[in-house]
Amino acid sequence: WLADNRQIADAYLAAVVSATSWMYLPDHRHRLEELMTEILEMDPDHTQSAAATMLDPSSGWPPSAFIDGPGMETVWKLRSELIGAEPAMPAAGYFTLEPYTRVMSLGLVPAG
């Protein structure tokens, strides 16, 4: 799918990176909490702690939205334990950093 839909994947990823970066700006914190209530229908009493958890520098989403390979492996392991079955393929088979390197212009993967 990715090979046939590079522009869509790149545009989606650029939007995710932009939105994630936006969440980290202190001036946007109140609006983030409002959106969590409006869109996610969270109890307003919980949005502040949920936002703090989501933006925690050591365990939350990174501002760059970069996929962490070891973190993905941990999620995969926990998911397997939860459902009681092994996944169809290793975690690395479900994600690639190729679009990220193009979108963020890291130059690790040729844009060609």
Backbone as CSV, one residue per row, in Angstrom:
resi,resn,N_x,N_y,N_z,CA_x,CA_y,CA_z,C_x,C_y,C_z
1,TRP,0.830,-1.180,0.000,0.000,0.000,0.000,0.877,1.247,0.000
2,LEU,1.886,1.234,0.813,2.747,2.406,0.944,3.416,2.781,-0.380
3,ALA,3.874,1.786,-1.105,4.542,2.064,-2.381,3.588,2.738,-3.378
4,ASP,2.308,2.394,-3.306,1.323,2.952,-4.234,0.686,4.248,-3.739
5,ASN,0.915,4.601,-2.487,0.227,5.749,-1.895,1.167,6.655,-1.099
6,ARG,2.335,6.884,-1.645,3.330,7.693,-0.936,2.821,9.073,-0.556
7,GLN,2.163,9.739,-1.482,1.695,11.110,-1.206,0.674,11.126,-0.074
8,ILE,-0.221,10.159,-0.056,-1.228,10.085,1.004,-0.553,9.807,2.340
9,ALA,0.351,8.836,2.356,1.057,8.482,3.593,1.874,9.661,4.111
10,ASP,2.555,10.332,3.229,3.384,11.466,3.634,2.528,12.620,4.152
11,ALA,1.411,12.894,3.489,0.521,13.967,3.938,-0.077,13.631,5.299
12,TYR,-0.470,12.384,5.482,-1.020,11.948,6.767,0.026,12.110,7.865
13,LEU,1.230,11.630,7.601,2.292,11.724,8.598,2.638,13.175,8.905
14,ALA,2.686,14.015,7.892,2.970,15.439,8.122,1.905,16.048,9.027
15,ALA,0.646,15.653,8.846,-0.433,16.155,9.698,-0.273,15.648,11.131
16,VAL,0.104,14.386,11.288,0.318,13.823,12.630,1.462,14.550,13.332
17,VAL,2.568,14.765,12.625,3.716,15.459,13.214,3.325,16.891,13.587
18,SER,2.605,17.560,12.718,2.176,18.935,12.993,1.252,18.985,14.209
19,ALA,0.285,18.084,14.262,-0.660,18.060,15.383,0.040,17.722,16.692
20,THR,0.962,16.774,16.642,1.683,16.393,17.857,2.549,17.538,18.340
21,SER,3.226,18.195,17.425,4.040,19.356,17.798,3.166,20.464,18.392
22,TRP,1.996,20.673,17.797,1.056,21.679,18.286,0.668,21.402,19.735
23,MET,0.437,20.138,20.068,0.013,19.779,21.427,1.041,20.176,22.475
24,TYR,2.314,20.178,22.104,3.373,20.475,23.059,3.562,21.960,23.336
25,LEU,2.973,22.819,22.527,3.124,24.261,22.760,2.284,24.668,23.971
26,PRO,2.920,25.261,24.983,2.204,25.603,26.219,0.935,26.432,25.996
27,ASP,0.960,27.318,25.009,-0.213,28.150,24.743,-1.411,27.342,24.250
28,HIS,-1.187,26.112,23.843,-2.260,25.280,23.295,-2.824,24.286,24.306
29,ARG,-2.257,24.249,25.490,-2.657,23.235,26.469,-4.143,23.286,26.818
30,HIS,-4.653,24.486,27.055,-6.078,24.608,27.399,-6.954,24.125,26.240
31,ARG,-6.597,24.503,25.020,-7.387,24.078,23.852,-7.286,22.573,23.661
32,LEU,-6.124,22.000,23.915,-5.973,20.543,23.833,-6.950,19.861,24.782
33,GLU,-7.022,20.349,25.995,-7.934,19.757,26.977,-9.392,19.930,26.553
34,GLU,-9.714,21.082,25.964,-11.071,21.281,25.441,-11.389,20.280,24.338
35,LEU,-10.432,20.083,23.440,-10.647,19.131,22.341,-10.802,17.702,22.850
36,MET,-10.075,17.362,23.892,-10.207,16.027,24.473,-11.627,15.818,25.016
37,THR,-12.199,16.880,25.554,-13.574,16.804,26.045,-14.561,16.744,24.879
38,GLU,-14.366,17.619,23.891,-15.301,17.717,22.768,-15.243,16.500,21.849
39,ILE,-14.055,16.125,21.424,-13.915,15.078,20.412,-13.865,13.689,21.026
40,LEU,-13.084,13.541,22.092,-12.937,12.227,22.721,-13.994,11.973,23.791
41,GLU,-14.796,13.009,24.062,-15.866,12.923,25.054,-15.337,12.504,26.430
42,MET,-14.149,13.015,26.755,-13.569,12.739,28.069,-14.225,13.618,29.116
43,ASP,-14.278,13.106,30.308,-14.760,13.879,31.442,-13.783,15.043,31.649
44,PRO,-14.273,16.270,31.701,-13.376,17.417,31.873,-12.487,17.310,33.118
45,ASP,-12.936,16.575,34.117,-12.124,16.403,35.325,-10.882,15.549,35.074
46,HIS,-10.841,14.848,33.953,-9.722,13.954,33.666,-8.810,14.438,32.540
47,THR,-9.216,15.472,31.826,-8.424,15.887,30.665,-7.053,16.429,31.045
48,GLN,-6.953,17.133,32.160,-5.665,17.695,32.551,-4.656,16.586,32.847
49,SER,-5.062,15.571,33.593,-4.128,14.483,33.901,-3.851,13.634,32.662
50,ALA,-4.858,13.447,31.809,-4.644,12.675,30.579,-3.663,13.398,29.655
51,ALA,-3.816,14.709,29.540,-2.898,15.488,28.704,-1.485,15.432,29.274
52,ALA,-1.374,15.520,30.592,-0.051,15.445,31.228,0.604,14.099,30.961
53,THR,-0.161,13.033,31.010,0.372,11.697,30.724,0.784,11.587,29.263
54,MET,-0.065,12.082,28.383,0.195,12.003,26.946,1.444,12.795,26.554
55,LEU,1.713,13.890,27.259,2.827,14.767,26.911,4.024,14.601,27.842
56,ASP,3.999,13.574,28.674,5.112,13.338,29.591,6.385,13.070,28.792
57,PRO,7.467,13.788,29.058,8.695,13.638,28.265,9.315,12.239,28.313
58,SER,9.082,11.502,29.388,9.720,10.191,29.493,8.834,9.043,29.026
59,SER,7.520,9.244,28.988,6.663,8.118,28.614,5.544,8.475,27.640
60,GLY,5.399,9.743,27.338,4.319,10.162,26.448,4.737,10.185,24.982
61,TRP,3.896,10.777,24.177,4.199,10.907,22.753,5.357,11.866,22.562
62,PRO,6.307,11.518,21.713,7.389,12.480,21.447,6.854,13.618,20.570
63,PRO,7.356,14.837,20.757,6.881,15.965,19.949,7.046,15.717,18.450
64,SER,8.007,14.903,18.081,8.257,14.619,16.669,7.335,13.543,16.117
65,ALA,6.586,12.866,16.970,5.718,11.743,16.591,6.516,10.569,16.027
66,PHE,7.797,10.520,16.322,8.667,9.458,15.813,8.292,8.116,16.423
67,ILE,8.211,7.088,15.589,7.907,5.742,16.068,9.172,5.138,16.651
68,ASP,9.065,4.701,17.877,10.186,4.099,18.581,10.127,2.580,18.373
69,GLY,11.140,2.025,17.706,11.153,0.589,17.429,11.040,-0.271,18.673
70,PRO,11.899,-0.074,19.690,11.768,-0.865,20.916,10.411,-0.670,21.606
71,GLY,9.889,0.547,21.561,8.570,0.790,22.138,7.493,0.011,21.407
72,MET,7.602,-0.036,20.080,6.648,-0.797,19.282,6.730,-2.282,19.625
73,GLU,7.940,-2.785,19.837,8.115,-4.186,20.230,7.417,-4.455,21.565
74,THR,7.523,-3.517,22.500,6.874,-3.683,23.798,5.355,-3.695,23.652
75,VAL,4.826,-2.785,22.848,3.383,-2.763,22.595,2.944,-4.093,21.987
76,TRP,3.725,-4.578,21.058,3.398,-5.844,20.398,3.385,-7.000,21.397
77,LYS,4.351,-7.017,22.286,4.428,-8.062,23.310,3.215,-7.986,24.238
78,LEU,2.898,-6.784,24.697,1.745,-6.611,25.580,0.444,-6.990,24.886
79,ARG,0.324,-6.622,23.621,-0.877,-6.977,22.856,-1.014,-8.483,22.733
80,SER,0.082,-9.162,22.461,0.056,-10.621,22.340,-0.375,-11.270,23.651
81,GLU,0.150,-10.740,24.758,-0.229,-11.263,26.075,-1.707,-11.022,26.348
82,LEU,-2.189,-9.861,25.979,-3.573,-9.498,26.233,-4.551,-10.383,25.456
83,ILE,-4.255,-10.621,24.184,-5.176,-11.422,23.375,-4.863,-12.915,23.427
84,GLY,-3.708,-13.256,24.015,-3.364,-14.660,24.156,-2.970,-15.344,22.862
85,ALA,-2.444,-14.600,21.927,-2.029,-15.179,20.647,-0.832,-14.410,20.113
86,GLU,-0.016,-15.103,19.368,1.125,-14.462,18.731,0.653,-13.668,17.517
87,PRO,1.271,-12.529,17.251,0.899,-11.756,16.056,1.302,-12.491,14.780
88,ALA,0.684,-12.088,13.694,0.954,-12.731,12.405,2.376,-12.488,11.924
89,MET,2.969,-11.390,12.334,4.348,-11.070,11.956,4.980,-10.239,13.066
90,PRO,6.289,-10.097,13.053,6.942,-9.261,14.077,6.490,-7.808,13.984
91,ALA,6.652,-7.083,15.074,6.229,-5.678,15.118,6.819,-4.874,13.971
92,ALA,8.068,-5.132,13.632,8.729,-4.379,12.554,8.018,-4.551,11.216
93,GLY,7.239,-5.588,11.062,6.491,-5.800,9.830,5.267,-4.911,9.702
94,TYR,4.919,-4.228,10.780,3.727,-3.392,10.785,4.017,-1.903,10.690
95,PHE,5.271,-1.529,10.693,5.579,-0.107,10.544,6.900,0.052,9.805
96,THR,7.044,1.214,9.216,8.275,1.556,8.527,8.566,3.030,8.788
97,LEU,9.820,3.362,8.827,10.208,4.758,9.027,10.408,5.490,7.698
98,GLU,10.176,4.798,6.603,10.387,5.399,5.284,9.637,6.712,5.088
99,PRO,8.316,6.778,5.351,7.627,8.059,5.167,8.167,9.135,6.110
100,TYR,8.513,8.737,7.301,9.018,9.702,8.280,10.317,10.335,7.792
101,THR,11.181,9.540,7.233,12.447,10.095,6.757,12.223,11.042,5.580
102,ARG,11.219,10.762,4.761,10.908,11.681,3.658,10.293,12.968,4.186
103,VAL,9.286,12.837,5.052,8.560,13.998,5.549,9.458,14.908,6.370
104,MET,10.291,14.320,7.178,11.153,15.109,8.058,12.485,15.464,7.395
105,SER,12.651,15.066,6.144,13.849,15.379,5.366,15.133,14.950,6.072
106,LEU,15.085,13.750,6.645,16.274,13.241,7.317,17.302,12.720,6.337
107,GLY,16.878,12.466,5.111,17.808,12.013,4.092,18.295,10.603,4.279
108,LEU,17.613,9.822,5.109,18.042,8.438,5.328,17.518,7.501,4.258
109,VAL,16.411,7.894,3.628,15.801,7.093,2.562,15.636,8.004,1.355
110,PRO,16.085,7.573,0.184,15.915,8.426,-0.996,14.438,8.727,-1.259
111,ALA,14.150,9.936,-1.621,12.754,10.337,-1.883,12.244,9.734,-3.179
112,GLY,13.114,9.323,-4.076,12.783,8.763,-5.377,11.694,7.822,-5.402
